[in-house]
Amino acid sequence: MKLNEVVPWGRTLEEYKLMFNLSEADLNAKIIGCGDGPASFNAEMTKKGYSVVSIDPVYQFSAEQIRQRVLDTYEPIISQVKQNAERYIWNKFCTRVLSLF
């Protein structure tokens, strides 16, 4: 995949659990998400009563600006993933981030 600029993208709680092999003990620790973009991880964790603080330069923008940027970059990213599907080893690819907006 070739990106000429930083694009906002995020992951869900389930994806983080799989990617980082997070245990229940890990989830119960205080977590800081650095550069985690518009991920639903923090929102899902907070809703479940866990402690997460997210820090990302993207948060200087309004929710509407972030939403628009995700929409603007969605198609180029998804099309490149589809074109290069054989180069990925992911068994899941979630686009649920759009449902946050």
N, CA, C and O of each residue as an XYZ file, in Angstrom:
404
protein
N       0.841     -1.167      0.000
C       0.000      0.000      0.000
C       0.890      1.234      0.000
O       1.882      1.295      0.726
N       0.534      2.201     -0.806
C       1.291      3.447     -0.865
C       0.389      4.589     -0.426
O      -0.662      4.839     -1.016
N       0.825      5.275      0.624
C       0.106      6.446      1.111
C       1.044      7.635      1.048
O       2.181      7.562      1.515
N       0.573      8.721      0.475
C       1.398      9.914      0.340
C       1.284     10.852      1.534
O       2.005     11.846      1.620
N       0.378     10.535      2.454
C       0.166     11.350      3.632
C      -0.442     10.497      4.738
O      -0.899      9.381      4.493
N      -0.443     11.018      5.924
C      -1.038     10.311      7.050
C      -2.550     10.300      6.863
O      -3.155     11.310      6.505
N      -3.141      9.152      7.110
C      -4.598      9.043      7.006
C      -5.162      8.537      8.328
O      -4.538      7.713      8.996
N      -6.337      9.026      8.707
C      -6.940      8.560      9.956
C      -7.557      7.180      9.755
O      -8.347      6.960      8.837
N      -7.186      6.279     10.616
C      -7.741      4.931     10.563
C      -7.707      4.382     11.970
O      -6.828      4.767     12.741
N      -8.579      3.540     12.326
C      -8.604      3.027     13.687
C      -9.066      1.588     13.737
O      -9.447      1.001     12.724
N      -9.026      1.045     14.910
C      -9.375     -0.354     15.132
C     -10.355     -0.480     16.285
O     -10.477      0.417     17.120
N     -11.036     -1.588     16.316
C     -12.013     -1.878     17.366
C     -11.344     -2.572     18.544
O     -10.191     -2.994     18.458
N     -12.073     -2.686     19.633
C     -11.596     -3.416     20.800
C     -11.243     -4.850     20.418
O     -10.191     -5.354     20.811
N     -12.095     -5.497     19.670
C     -11.835     -6.889     19.272
C     -10.550     -7.003     18.456
O      -9.770     -7.935     18.649
N     -10.333     -6.063     17.551
C      -9.103     -6.078     16.760
C      -7.873     -5.863     17.639
O      -6.858     -6.534     17.452
N      -7.949     -4.937     18.593
C      -6.821     -4.714     19.510
C      -6.546     -5.973     20.329
O      -5.392     -6.357     20.521
N      -7.607     -6.610     20.807
C      -7.427     -7.830     21.595
C      -6.698     -8.890     20.775
O      -5.814     -9.571     21.296
N      -7.051     -9.036     19.522
C      -6.407    -10.024     18.650
C      -4.984     -9.603     18.278
O      -4.066    -10.421     18.327
N      -4.795     -8.342     17.909
C      -3.483     -7.861     17.456
C      -2.441     -7.917     18.564
O      -1.287     -8.269     18.319
N      -2.846     -7.570     19.780
C      -1.899     -7.459     20.883
C      -2.038     -8.578     21.914
O      -1.399     -8.552     22.966
N      -2.888     -9.567     21.594
C      -3.095    -10.707     22.492
C      -3.413    -10.230     23.915
O      -2.814    -10.693     24.886
N      -4.353     -9.309     24.018
C      -4.688     -8.702     25.303
C      -5.471     -9.672     26.178
O      -6.473    -10.251     25.757
N      -4.996     -9.830     27.385
C      -5.678    -10.686     28.365
C      -6.644     -9.828     29.182
O      -6.659     -8.604     29.051
N      -7.439    -10.469     30.013
C      -8.336     -9.730     30.901
C      -7.518     -8.861     31.856
O      -7.924     -7.744     32.179
N      -6.379     -9.363     32.306
C      -5.498     -8.574     33.176
C      -4.992     -7.336     32.438
O      -4.924     -6.254     33.021
N      -4.638     -7.484     31.169
C      -4.201     -6.340     30.370
C      -5.310     -5.298     30.275
O      -5.066     -4.103     30.440
N      -6.526     -5.759     30.008
C      -7.654     -4.845     29.846
C      -7.974     -4.116     31.144
O      -8.473     -2.991     31.112
N      -7.697     -4.734     32.272
C      -7.967     -4.120     33.574
C      -6.886     -3.142     34.008
O      -7.070     -2.423     34.990
N      -5.768     -3.098     33.300
C      -4.705     -2.138     33.602
C      -5.103     -0.770     33.043
O      -6.005     -0.675     32.211
N      -4.435      0.273     33.497
C      -4.634      1.592     32.896
C      -3.887      1.598     31.570
O      -2.699      1.280     31.516
N      -4.593      1.962     30.494
C      -4.035      1.887     29.147
C      -3.963      3.281     28.544
O      -4.883      4.084     28.695
N      -2.857      3.558     27.858
C      -2.743      4.784     27.080
C      -2.606      4.391     25.611
O      -1.741      3.594     25.249
N      -3.458      4.951     24.782
C      -3.399      4.715     23.344
C      -2.689      5.875     22.687
O      -3.186      7.000     22.722
N      -1.551      5.630     22.094
C      -0.768      6.683     21.447
C      -0.873      6.551     19.937
O      -0.557      5.509     19.362
N      -1.320      7.623     19.311
C      -1.446      7.609     17.853
C      -2.475      6.600     17.379
O      -2.320      6.005     16.312
N      -3.526      6.404     18.166
C      -4.500      5.368     17.807
C      -5.609      5.865     16.891
O      -6.530      5.113     16.569
N      -5.532      7.118     16.469
C      -6.472      7.628     15.479
C      -7.918      7.526     15.924
O      -8.202      7.480     17.121
N      -8.830      7.489     14.971
C     -10.249      7.448     15.306
C     -10.728      6.015     15.593
O     -11.751      5.572     15.071
N      -9.977      5.317     16.420
C     -10.328      3.940     16.769
C     -11.502      3.927     17.742
O     -11.662      4.845     18.546
N     -12.310      2.895     17.665
C     -13.406      2.748     18.627
C     -12.933      2.048     19.895
O     -13.710      1.876     20.834
N     -11.671      1.645     19.931
C     -11.120      0.936     21.082
C     -11.409      1.675     22.386
O     -11.946      1.087     23.325
N     -11.060      2.952     22.451
C     -11.259      3.715     23.676
C     -12.740      3.782     24.039
O     -13.104      3.537     25.189
N     -13.577      4.105     23.094
C     -15.016      4.223     23.363
C     -15.592      2.896     23.863
O     -16.380      2.875     24.808
N     -15.200      1.802     23.232
C     -15.697      0.485     23.651
C     -15.200      0.125     25.047
O     -15.959     -0.392     25.867
N     -13.927      0.400     25.314
C     -13.352      0.091     26.626
C     -14.012      0.942     27.717
O     -14.370      0.430     28.778
N     -14.169      2.229     27.451
C     -14.786      3.129     28.423
C     -16.216      2.696     28.723
O     -16.639      2.706     29.879
N     -16.952      2.322     27.700
C     -18.332      1.872     27.883
C     -18.395      0.639     28.786
O     -19.370      0.449     29.514
N     -17.361     -0.194     28.740
C     -17.307     -1.409     29.557
C     -16.704     -1.155     30.942
O     -16.587     -2.076     31.751
N     -16.322      0.104     31.211
C     -15.806      0.459     32.522
C     -14.300      0.355     32.687
O     -13.797      0.470     33.805
N     -13.569      0.141     31.601
C     -12.111      0.073     31.652
C     -11.515      1.477     31.580
O     -12.222      2.439     31.281
N     -10.228      1.595     31.851
C      -9.540      2.888     31.874
C      -8.599      3.017     30.676
O      -7.588      2.320     30.591
N      -8.946      3.919     29.752
C      -8.123      4.169     28.570
C      -8.063      5.673     28.320
O      -9.079      6.365     28.382
N      -6.866      6.164     28.039
C      -6.672      7.540     27.605
C      -6.017      7.466     26.236
O      -5.002      6.793     26.062
N      -6.605      8.164     25.260
C      -6.051      8.177     23.906
C      -5.429      9.527     23.611
O      -5.988     10.576     23.933
N      -4.255      9.478     22.990
C      -3.529     10.691     22.615
C      -3.176     10.574     21.134
O      -2.519      9.621     20.716
N      -3.611     11.539     20.360
C      -3.325     11.527     18.925
C      -3.461     12.945     18.396
O      -4.390     13.655     18.781
N      -2.558     13.376     17.522
C      -2.673     14.724     16.946
C      -3.993     14.942     16.205
O      -4.421     16.084     16.039
N      -4.634     13.881     15.763
C      -5.888     14.023     15.025
C      -6.988     14.648     15.885
O      -7.947     15.211     15.359
N      -6.842     14.544     17.214
C      -7.887     15.066     18.099
C      -7.923     16.587     18.158
O      -8.791     17.157     18.819
N      -6.997     17.249     17.478
C      -7.083     18.705     17.377
C      -8.216     19.123     16.445
O      -8.639     20.279     16.446
N      -8.705     18.163     15.645
C      -9.771     18.437     14.693
C     -11.124     18.063     15.289
O     -11.206     17.241     16.202
N     -12.168     18.665     14.772
C     -13.522     18.359     15.241
C     -13.933     16.967     14.757
O     -13.335     16.415     13.833
N     -14.955     16.417     15.394
C     -15.467     15.108     14.977
C     -15.884     15.135     13.510
O     -15.658     14.166     12.786
N     -16.485     16.225     13.070
C     -16.918     16.334     11.674
C     -15.721     16.368     10.728
O     -15.764     15.754      9.663
N     -14.661     17.070     11.096
C     -13.462     17.111     10.252
C     -12.812     15.728     10.162
O     -12.375     15.315      9.088
N     -12.748     15.025     11.268
C     -12.180     13.669     11.264
C     -13.048     12.749     10.422
O     -12.546     11.974      9.609
N     -14.351     12.842     10.626
C     -15.295     12.017      9.854
C     -15.102     12.243      8.354
O     -15.052     11.286      7.580
N     -14.996     13.500      7.950
C     -14.831     13.809      6.534
C     -13.523     13.272      5.993
O     -13.470     12.779      4.866
N     -12.471     13.364      6.784
C     -11.166     12.851      6.345
C     -11.198     11.334      6.187
O     -10.624     10.795      5.241
N     -11.871     10.643      7.113
C     -12.030      9.189      6.984
C     -12.797      8.874      5.707
O     -12.403      7.990      4.946
N     -13.889      9.594      5.472
C     -14.670      9.365      4.251
C     -13.848      9.640      2.995
O     -13.946      8.905      2.012
N     -13.036     10.700      3.027
C     -12.210     11.052      1.868
C     -11.133     10.012      1.572
O     -10.778      9.797      0.413
N     -10.617      9.373      2.603
C      -9.518      8.421      2.412
C      -9.976      6.969      2.367
O      -9.187      6.084      2.038
N     -11.221      6.718      2.689
C     -11.743      5.356      2.773
C     -11.562      4.581      1.462
O     -10.980      3.496      1.457
N     -12.047      5.124      0.378
C     -12.009      4.405     -0.900
C     -10.580      4.122     -1.375
O     -10.293      2.989     -1.760
N      -9.673      5.105     -1.362
C      -8.299      4.781     -1.784
C      -7.655      3.682     -0.929
O      -6.943      2.828     -1.456
N      -7.898      3.698      0.367
C      -7.307      2.677      1.234
C      -7.914      1.307      0.947
O      -7.188      0.332      0.753
N      -9.227      1.232      0.922
C      -9.899     -0.053      0.694
C      -9.539     -0.606     -0.681
O      -9.320     -1.810     -0.820
N      -9.475      0.244     -1.692
C      -9.147     -0.266     -3.033
C      -7.716     -0.802     -3.073
O      -7.458     -1.802     -3.743
N      -6.779     -0.155     -2.367
C      -5.399     -0.660     -2.341
C      -5.309     -1.980     -1.566
O      -4.548     -2.874     -1.934
N      -6.084     -2.089     -0.503
C      -6.102     -3.352      0.244
C      -6.632     -4.467     -0.655
O      -6.059     -5.555     -0.699
N      -7.715     -4.201     -1.364
C      -8.296     -5.210     -2.261
C      -7.320     -5.578     -3.380
O      -7.193     -6.752     -3.730
N      -6.631     -4.581     -3.944
C      -5.686     -4.839     -5.031
C      -4.492     -5.657     -4.568
O      -3.874     -6.368     -5.361
N      -4.170     -5.559     -3.298
C      -3.002     -6.242     -2.761
C      -3.369     -7.266     -1.696
O      -2.577     -7.540     -0.795
N      -4.550     -7.822     -1.795
C      -5.066     -8.723     -0.757
C      -4.110     -9.877     -0.447
O      -4.009    -10.305      0.703
N      -3.416    -10.375     -1.457
C      -2.510    -11.514     -1.255
C      -1.284    -11.151     -0.426
O      -0.560    -12.036      0.030
N      -1.047     -9.863     -0.228
C       0.121     -9.415      0.541
C      -0.194     -9.238      2.028
O       0.700     -8.951      2.824
N      -1.445     -9.405      2.394
C      -1.852     -9.243      3.782
C      -2.048    -10.598      4.433
O      -2.462    -11.560      3.787
N      -1.746    -10.659      5.716
C      -1.964    -11.898      6.451
C      -3.085    -11.748      7.476
O      -3.298    -12.633      8.304
N      -3.791    -10.640      7.418
C      -4.898    -10.418      8.337
C      -6.005    -11.404      8.017
O      -6.288    -11.677      6.851
N      -6.621    -11.930      9.042
C      -7.798    -12.762      8.795
C      -9.068    -11.988      9.103
O     -10.175    -12.499      8.933
N      -8.900    -10.764      9.551
C     -10.040     -9.876      9.777
C      -9.654     -8.478      9.321
O      -8.514     -8.049      9.496
N     -10.578     -7.800      8.758
C     -10.363     -6.416      8.372
C     -11.644     -5.672      8.675
O     -12.653     -5.876      8.000
N     -11.620     -4.822      9.670
C     -12.830     -4.172     10.163
C     -12.912     -2.728      9.701
O     -11.931     -1.989      9.781
N     -14.058     -2.333      9.229
C     -14.275     -0.961      8.810
C     -15.319     -0.292      9.691
O     -15.919      0.708      9.298
N     -15.533     -0.834     10.866
C     -16.558     -0.319     11.759
C     -16.276      1.071     12.276
O     -17.156      1.685     12.879
N     -15.095      1.585     12.066
C     -14.760      2.922     12.534
C     -15.757      3.952     12.018
O     -16.038      4.936     12.703
N     -16.294      3.739     10.824
C     -17.250      4.689     10.251
C     -18.519      4.793     11.074
O     -19.179      5.832     11.053
N     -18.876      3.741     11.798
C     -20.099      3.773     12.588
C     -19.980      4.688     13.790
O     -20.992      4.988     14.425
N     -18.783      5.141     14.127
C     -18.603      6.045     15.257
C     -19.104      7.443     14.954
O     -19.392      8.212     15.871
N     -19.210      7.775     13.695
C     -19.562      9.150     13.326
C     -20.995      9.234     12.925
O     -21.477     10.313     12.581
